[in-house]
Amino acid sequence: PFYDRVCASIRSIDPDHVIFLDGNRHGTAFDMFSEPAENTVYTLHDYALAGFADSGRYPGMSRGEYVDRDFILRKFLERAEYMRRTQ
């Protein structure tokens, strides 16, 4: 609802302005969006667990999960699913 109000306000003044929107949970969850809005960029912030959350070894265990290149790729693809699906 907040994004709906903000986008409507911006569009009422400038219908051509590019709007950037973050997802929930620090820009990693986009399930609250349905169809993408016209002239809108959905920004993904993909902060990998290793090094950021726990300052642990990489590759290695972080929050009970083994984090390596494959793990990070799977997480990125999961988080980018909305953008890939809606192009």
N, CA, C and O atoms as a GROMACS GRO file, in nm:
protein
  348
    1PRO      N    1   0.081  -0.122   0.000
    1PRO     CA    2   0.000   0.000   0.000
    1PRO      C    3   0.085   0.128   0.000
    1PRO      O    4   0.050   0.226  -0.066
    2PHE      N    5   0.196   0.127   0.074
    2PHE     CA    6   0.284   0.244   0.076
    2PHE      C    7   0.339   0.272  -0.063
    2PHE      O    8   0.334   0.386  -0.110
    3TYR      N    9   0.392   0.169  -0.128
    3TYR     CA   10   0.447   0.188  -0.263
    3TYR      C   11   0.338   0.232  -0.360
    3TYR      O   12   0.366   0.314  -0.448
    4ASP      N   13   0.217   0.181  -0.347
    4ASP     CA   14   0.107   0.223  -0.434
    4ASP      C   15   0.082   0.372  -0.421
    4ASP      O   16   0.065   0.442  -0.521
    5ARG      N   17   0.079   0.421  -0.297
    5ARG     CA   18   0.056   0.565  -0.274
    5ARG      C   19   0.171   0.650  -0.326
    5ARG      O   20   0.149   0.753  -0.390
    6VAL      N   21   0.294   0.608  -0.298
    6VAL     CA   22   0.411   0.684  -0.342
    6VAL      C   23   0.417   0.689  -0.494
    6VAL      O   24   0.437   0.796  -0.552
    7CYS      N   25   0.399   0.574  -0.559
    7CYS     CA   26   0.405   0.570  -0.705
    7CYS      C   27   0.294   0.654  -0.768
    7CYS      O   28   0.318   0.724  -0.866
    8ALA      N   29   0.174   0.647  -0.713
    8ALA     CA   30   0.064   0.729  -0.766
    8ALA      C   31   0.095   0.877  -0.751
    8ALA      O   32   0.065   0.956  -0.841
    9SER      N   33   0.155   0.916  -0.641
    9SER     CA   34   0.192   1.058  -0.620
    9SER      C   35   0.297   1.102  -0.721
    9SER      O   36   0.286   1.210  -0.780
   10ILE      N   37   0.398   1.020  -0.740
   10ILE     CA   38   0.504   1.054  -0.836
   10ILE      C   39   0.446   1.061  -0.977
   10ILE      O   40   0.473   1.156  -1.051
   11ARG      N   41   0.367   0.962  -1.014
   11ARG     CA   42   0.309   0.959  -1.149
   11ARG      C   43   0.213   1.075  -1.174
   11ARG      O   44   0.198   1.118  -1.289
   12SER      N   45   0.148   1.126  -1.071
   12SER     CA   46   0.057   1.239  -1.091
   12SER      C   47   0.132   1.366  -1.129
   12SER      O   48   0.076   1.456  -1.193
   13ILE      N   49   0.259   1.373  -1.090
   13ILE     CA   50   0.341   1.490  -1.122
   13ILE      C   51   0.426   1.464  -1.246
   13ILE      O   52   0.441   1.552  -1.332
   14ASP      N   53   0.481   1.345  -1.256
   14ASP     CA   54   0.571   1.311  -1.366
   14ASP      C   55   0.546   1.167  -1.408
   14ASP      O   56   0.602   1.075  -1.349
   15PRO      N   57   0.463   1.147  -1.510
   15PRO     CA   58   0.428   1.010  -1.550
   15PRO      C   59   0.544   0.933  -1.614
   15PRO      O   60   0.534   0.811  -1.631
   16ASP      N   61   0.652   1.001  -1.650
   16ASP     CA   62   0.764   0.935  -1.718
   16ASP      C   63   0.884   0.909  -1.627
   16ASP      O   64   0.982   0.849  -1.671
   17HIS      N   65   0.876   0.953  -1.502
   17HIS     CA   66   0.988   0.938  -1.410
   17HIS      C   67   1.014   0.790  -1.379
   17HIS      O   68   0.920   0.715  -1.352
   18VAL      N   69   1.140   0.749  -1.383
   18VAL     CA   70   1.176   0.613  -1.345
   18VAL      C   71   1.168   0.602  -1.193
   18VAL      O   72   1.221   0.687  -1.121
   19ILE      N   73   1.102   0.498  -1.145
   19ILE     CA   74   1.087   0.476  -1.001
   19ILE      C   75   1.166   0.351  -0.963
   19ILE      O   76   1.158   0.249  -1.031
   20PHE      N   77   1.242   0.361  -0.855
   20PHE     CA   78   1.317   0.247  -0.802
   20PHE      C   79   1.249   0.200  -0.674
   20PHE      O   80   1.224   0.280  -0.584
   21LEU      N   81   1.220   0.069  -0.667
   21LEU     CA   82   1.156   0.012  -0.550
   21LEU      C   83   1.239  -0.104  -0.496
   21LEU      O   84   1.288  -0.187  -0.573
   22ASP      N   85   1.254  -0.109  -0.365
   22ASP     CA   86   1.320  -0.221  -0.298
   22ASP      C   87   1.217  -0.326  -0.260
   22ASP      O   88   1.099  -0.295  -0.244
   23GLY      N   89   1.262  -0.447  -0.246
   23GLY     CA   90   1.177  -0.552  -0.192
   23GLY      C   91   1.178  -0.549  -0.039
   23GLY      O   92   1.250  -0.469   0.022
   24ASN      N   93   1.099  -0.636   0.021
   24ASN     CA   94   1.099  -0.651   0.166
   24ASN      C   95   1.228  -0.717   0.212
   24ASN      O   96   1.308  -0.764   0.132
   25ARG      N   97   1.246  -0.719   0.343
   25ARG     CA   98   1.359  -0.786   0.406
   25ARG      C   99   1.492  -0.746   0.343
   25ARG      O  100   1.565  -0.829   0.288
   26HIS      N  101   1.520  -0.618   0.351
   26HIS     CA  102   1.646  -0.561   0.302
   26HIS      C  103   1.664  -0.581   0.152
   26HIS      O  104   1.775  -0.606   0.105
   27GLY      N  105   1.555  -0.570   0.077
   27GLY     CA  106   1.562  -0.578  -0.069
   27GLY      C  107   1.587  -0.717  -0.122
   27GLY      O  108   1.652  -0.733  -0.226
   28THR      N  109   1.537  -0.821  -0.052
   28THR     CA  110   1.558  -0.958  -0.100
   28THR      C  111   1.428  -1.034  -0.125
   28THR      O  112   1.432  -1.143  -0.182
   29ALA      N  113   1.313  -0.980  -0.085
   29ALA     CA  114   1.185  -1.050  -0.101
   29ALA      C  115   1.089  -0.963  -0.182
   29ALA      O  116   1.066  -0.847  -0.147
   30PHE      N  117   1.034  -1.019  -0.289
   30PHE     CA  118   0.951  -0.942  -0.380
   30PHE      C  119   0.811  -1.001  -0.396
   30PHE      O  120   0.740  -0.968  -0.491
   31ASP      N  121   0.772  -1.088  -0.303
   31ASP     CA  122   0.644  -1.156  -0.315
   31ASP      C  123   0.524  -1.065  -0.293
   31ASP      O  124   0.411  -1.105  -0.319
   32MET      N  125   0.546  -0.943  -0.246
   32MET     CA  126   0.434  -0.850  -0.226
   32MET      C  127   0.394  -0.780  -0.356
   32MET      O  128   0.289  -0.715  -0.362
   33PHE      N  129   0.478  -0.791  -0.459
   33PHE     CA  130   0.448  -0.730  -0.588
   33PHE      C  131   0.373  -0.829  -0.677
   33PHE      O  132   0.400  -0.949  -0.674
   34SER      N  133   0.279  -0.777  -0.754
   34SER     CA  134   0.214  -0.862  -0.854
   34SER      C  135   0.283  -0.833  -0.987
   34SER      O  136   0.401  -0.863  -1.003
   35GLU      N  137   0.212  -0.776  -1.082
   35GLU     CA  138   0.274  -0.740  -1.209
   35GLU      C  139   0.363  -0.616  -1.190
   35GLU      O  140   0.329  -0.527  -1.113
   36PRO      N  141   0.475  -0.611  -1.260
   36PRO     CA  142   0.562  -0.494  -1.246
   36PRO      C  143   0.497  -0.368  -1.302
   36PRO      O  144   0.424  -0.372  -1.401
   37ALA      N  145   0.524  -0.258  -1.237
   37ALA     CA  146   0.471  -0.128  -1.282
   37ALA      C  147   0.553  -0.078  -1.400
   37ALA      O  148   0.671  -0.110  -1.414
   38GLU      N  149   0.490  -0.001  -1.483
   38GLU     CA  150   0.555   0.060  -1.599
   38GLU      C  151   0.667   0.153  -1.553
   38GLU      O  152   0.651   0.229  -1.458
   39ASN      N  153   0.781   0.146  -1.622
   39ASN     CA  154   0.892   0.238  -1.599
   39ASN      C  155   0.941   0.233  -1.454
   39ASN      O  156   0.970   0.336  -1.394
   40THR      N  157   0.949   0.112  -1.399
   40THR     CA  158   0.989   0.092  -1.260
   40THR      C  159   1.101  -0.010  -1.253
   40THR      O  160   1.099  -0.112  -1.323
   41VAL      N  161   1.199   0.017  -1.168
   41VAL     CA  162   1.311  -0.073  -1.146
   41VAL      C  163   1.295  -0.133  -1.007
   41VAL      O  164   1.273  -0.061  -0.910
   42TYR      N  165   1.306  -0.264  -0.998
   42TYR     CA  166   1.296  -0.335  -0.870
   42TYR      C  167   1.438  -0.374  -0.831
   42TYR      O  168   1.504  -0.452  -0.900
   43THR      N  169   1.485  -0.321  -0.719
   43THR     CA  170   1.625  -0.336  -0.683
   43THR      C  171   1.645  -0.448  -0.582
   43THR      O  172   1.580  -0.452  -0.478
   44LEU      N  173   1.736  -0.537  -0.614
   44LEU     CA  174   1.772  -0.650  -0.530
   44LEU      C  175   1.904  -0.619  -0.461
   44LEU      O  176   2.000  -0.577  -0.526
   45HIS      N  177   1.909  -0.639  -0.331
   45HIS     CA  178   2.032  -0.621  -0.254
   45HIS      C  179   2.070  -0.758  -0.200
   45HIS      O  180   2.011  -0.805  -0.103
   46ASP      N  181   2.166  -0.822  -0.263
   46ASP     CA  182   2.200  -0.958  -0.227
   46ASP      C  183   2.326  -0.959  -0.142
   46ASP      O  184   2.438  -0.955  -0.194
   47TYR      N  185   2.308  -0.964  -0.012
   47TYR     CA  186   2.420  -0.969   0.081
   47TYR      C  187   2.441  -1.115   0.122
   47TYR      O  188   2.360  -1.171   0.195
   48ALA      N  189   2.548  -1.174   0.076
   48ALA     CA  190   2.578  -1.314   0.108
   48ALA      C  191   2.603  -1.328   0.257
   48ALA      O  192   2.651  -1.235   0.322
   49LEU      N  193   2.570  -1.445   0.311
   49LEU     CA  194   2.590  -1.470   0.454
   49LEU      C  195   2.736  -1.462   0.495
   49LEU      O  196   2.771  -1.388   0.588
   50ALA      N  197   2.820  -1.535   0.428
   50ALA     CA  198   2.960  -1.540   0.470
   50ALA      C  199   3.026  -1.404   0.459
   50ALA      O  200   3.015  -1.337   0.356
   51GLY      N  201   3.093  -1.363   0.565
   51GLY     CA  202   3.165  -1.236   0.563
   51GLY      C  203   3.081  -1.120   0.610
   51GLY      O  204   3.133  -1.029   0.675
   52PHE      N  205   2.952  -1.118   0.579
   52PHE     CA  206   2.866  -1.007   0.618
   52PHE      C  207   2.798  -1.035   0.752
   52PHE      O  208   2.804  -0.952   0.843
   53ALA      N  209   2.732  -1.150   0.763
   53ALA     CA  210   2.652  -1.177   0.882
   53ALA      C  211   2.735  -1.225   0.999
   53ALA      O  212   2.715  -1.180   1.112
   54ASP      N  213   2.827  -1.315   0.974
   54ASP     CA  214   2.898  -1.380   1.083
   54ASP      C  215   3.049  -1.363   1.079
   54ASP      O  216   3.119  -1.408   1.169
   55SER      N  217   3.099  -1.299   0.975
   55SER     CA  218   3.244  -1.285   0.956
   55SER      C  219   3.315  -1.419   0.963
   55SER      O  220   3.426  -1.429   1.014
   56GLY      N  221   3.248  -1.521   0.911
   56GLY     CA  222   3.306  -1.655   0.913
   56GLY      C  223   3.394  -1.681   0.792
   56GLY      O  224   3.413  -1.595   0.706
   57ARG      N  225   3.447  -1.802   0.790
   57ARG     CA  226   3.531  -1.843   0.678
   57ARG      C  227   3.446  -1.865   0.554
   57ARG      O  228   3.328  -1.898   0.563
   58TYR      N  229   3.507  -1.846   0.439
   58TYR     CA  230   3.440  -1.873   0.312
   58TYR      C  231   3.532  -1.958   0.227
   58TYR      O  232   3.647  -1.920   0.207
   59PRO      N  233   3.486  -2.069   0.176
   59PRO     CA  234   3.357  -2.132   0.208
   59PRO      C  235   3.360  -2.189   0.349
   59PRO      O  236   3.466  -2.220   0.405
   60GLY      N  237   3.240  -2.203   0.406
   60GLY     CA  238   3.230  -2.256   0.541
   60GLY      C  239   3.090  -2.244   0.597
   60GLY      O  240   2.996  -2.208   0.527
   61MET      N  241   3.079  -2.275   0.724
   61MET     CA  242   2.949  -2.273   0.791
   61MET      C  243   2.912  -2.131   0.833
   61MET      O  244   2.995  -2.056   0.884
   62SER      N  245   2.786  -2.095   0.811
   62SER     CA  246   2.732  -1.967   0.853
   62SER      C  247   2.586  -1.989   0.889
   62SER      O  248   2.505  -2.028   0.804
   63ARG      N  249   2.552  -1.964   1.015
   63ARG     CA  250   2.415  -1.982   1.063
   63ARG      C  251   2.362  -2.122   1.034
   63ARG      O  252   2.246  -2.139   0.995
   64GLY      N  253   2.446  -2.221   1.053
   64GLY     CA  254   2.405  -2.359   1.038
   64GLY      C  255   2.398  -2.410   0.895
   64GLY      O  256   2.354  -2.523   0.872
   65GLU      N  257   2.441  -2.330   0.797
   65GLU     CA  258   2.440  -2.373   0.658
   65GLU      C  259   2.579  -2.360   0.599
   65GLU      O  260   2.653  -2.267   0.630
   66TYR      N  261   2.614  -2.456   0.513
   66TYR     CA  262   2.742  -2.449   0.445
   66TYR      C  263   2.729  -2.350   0.329
   66TYR      O  264   2.649  -2.369   0.238
   67VAL      N  265   2.809  -2.246   0.334
   67VAL     CA  266   2.802  -2.139   0.234
   67VAL      C  267   2.923  -2.149   0.143
   67VAL      O  268   3.038  -2.141   0.186
   68ASP      N  269   2.894  -2.168   0.014
   68ASP     CA  270   2.997  -2.170  -0.088
   68ASP      C  271   2.940  -2.103  -0.213
   68ASP      O  272   2.831  -2.046  -0.209
   69ARG      N  273   3.013  -2.109  -0.322
   69ARG     CA  274   2.968  -2.043  -0.445
   69ARG      C  275   2.831  -2.093  -0.489
   69ARG      O  276   2.746  -2.013  -0.528
   70ASP      N  277   2.808  -2.223  -0.484
   70ASP     CA  278   2.679  -2.279  -0.526
   70ASP      C  279   2.566  -2.230  -0.437
   70ASP      O  280   2.457  -2.200  -0.486
   71PHE      N  281   2.590  -2.222  -0.306
   71PHE     CA  282   2.489  -2.172  -0.213
   71PHE      C  283   2.453  -2.027  -0.248
   71PHE      O  284   2.335  -1.991  -0.255
   72ILE      N  285   2.555  -1.946  -0.269
   72ILE     CA  286   2.531  -1.804  -0.300
   72ILE      C  287   2.457  -1.789  -0.432
   72ILE      O  288   2.367  -1.706  -0.443
   73LEU      N  289   2.491  -1.868  -0.532
   73LEU     CA  290   2.420  -1.864  -0.660
   73LEU      C  291   2.274  -1.904  -0.642
   73LEU      O  292   2.185  -1.837  -0.695
   74ARG      N  293   2.247  -2.012  -0.567
   74ARG     CA  294   2.108  -2.054  -0.542
   74ARG      C  295   2.030  -1.943  -0.472
   74ARG      O  296   1.916  -1.915  -0.510
   75LYS      N  297   2.090  -1.880  -0.372
   75LYS     CA  298   2.022  -1.772  -0.299
   75LYS      C  299   1.993  -1.654  -0.393
   75LYS      O  300   1.884  -1.597  -0.390
   76PHE      N  301   2.092  -1.618  -0.475
   76PHE     CA  302   2.072  -1.507  -0.567
   76PHE      C  303   1.958  -1.537  -0.664
   76PHE      O  304   1.872  -1.452  -0.685
   77LEU      N  305   1.957  -1.656  -0.722
   77LEU     CA  306   1.851  -1.692  -0.816
   77LEU      C  307   1.714  -1.693  -0.747
   77LEU      O  308   1.615  -1.652  -0.806
   78GLU      N  309   1.709  -1.740  -0.623
   78GLU     CA  310   1.585  -1.737  -0.545
   78GLU      C  311   1.539  -1.594  -0.522
   78GLU      O  312   1.422  -1.563  -0.539
   79ARG      N  313   1.631  -1.507  -0.483
   79ARG     CA  314   1.597  -1.368  -0.454
   79ARG      C  315   1.564  -1.289  -0.581
   79ARG      O  316   1.487  -1.192  -0.575
   80ALA      N  317   1.619  -1.329  -0.694
   80ALA     CA  318   1.595  -1.259  -0.821
   80ALA      C  319   1.481  -1.320  -0.900
   80ALA      O  320   1.460  -1.282  -1.015
   81GLU      N  321   1.407  -1.414  -0.842
   81GLU     CA  322   1.301  -1.485  -0.913
   81GLU      C  323   1.197  -1.388  -0.971
   81GLU      O  324   1.155  -1.405  -1.086
   82TYR      N  325   1.156  -1.288  -0.896
   82TYR     CA  326   1.055  -1.192  -0.944
   82TYR      C  327   1.106  -1.120  -1.069
   82TYR      O  328   1.034  -1.110  -1.169
   83MET      N  329   1.228  -1.072  -1.064
   83MET     CA  330   1.284  -0.998  -1.177
   83MET      C  331   1.300  -1.088  -1.299
   83MET      O  332   1.272  -1.046  -1.412
   84ARG      N  333   1.346  -1.213  -1.278
   84ARG     CA  334   1.363  -1.305  -1.390
   84ARG      C  335   1.226  -1.342  -1.449
   84ARG      O  336   1.212  -1.351  -1.570
   85ARG      N  337   1.127  -1.364  -1.363
   85ARG     CA  338   0.994  -1.406  -1.411
   85ARG      C  339   0.924  -1.293  -1.486
   85ARG      O  340   0.858  -1.318  -1.587
   86THR      N  341   0.938  -1.171  -1.439
   86THR     CA  342   0.867  -1.057  -1.500
   86THR      C  343   0.951  -0.984  -1.604
   86THR      O  344   0.903  -0.894  -1.673
   87GLN      N  345   1.075  -1.022  -1.615
   87GLN     CA  346   1.171  -0.962  -1.708
   87GLN      C  347   1.184  -0.813  -1.687
   87GLN      O  348   1.261  -0.747  -1.757
   0.00000   0.00000   0.00000
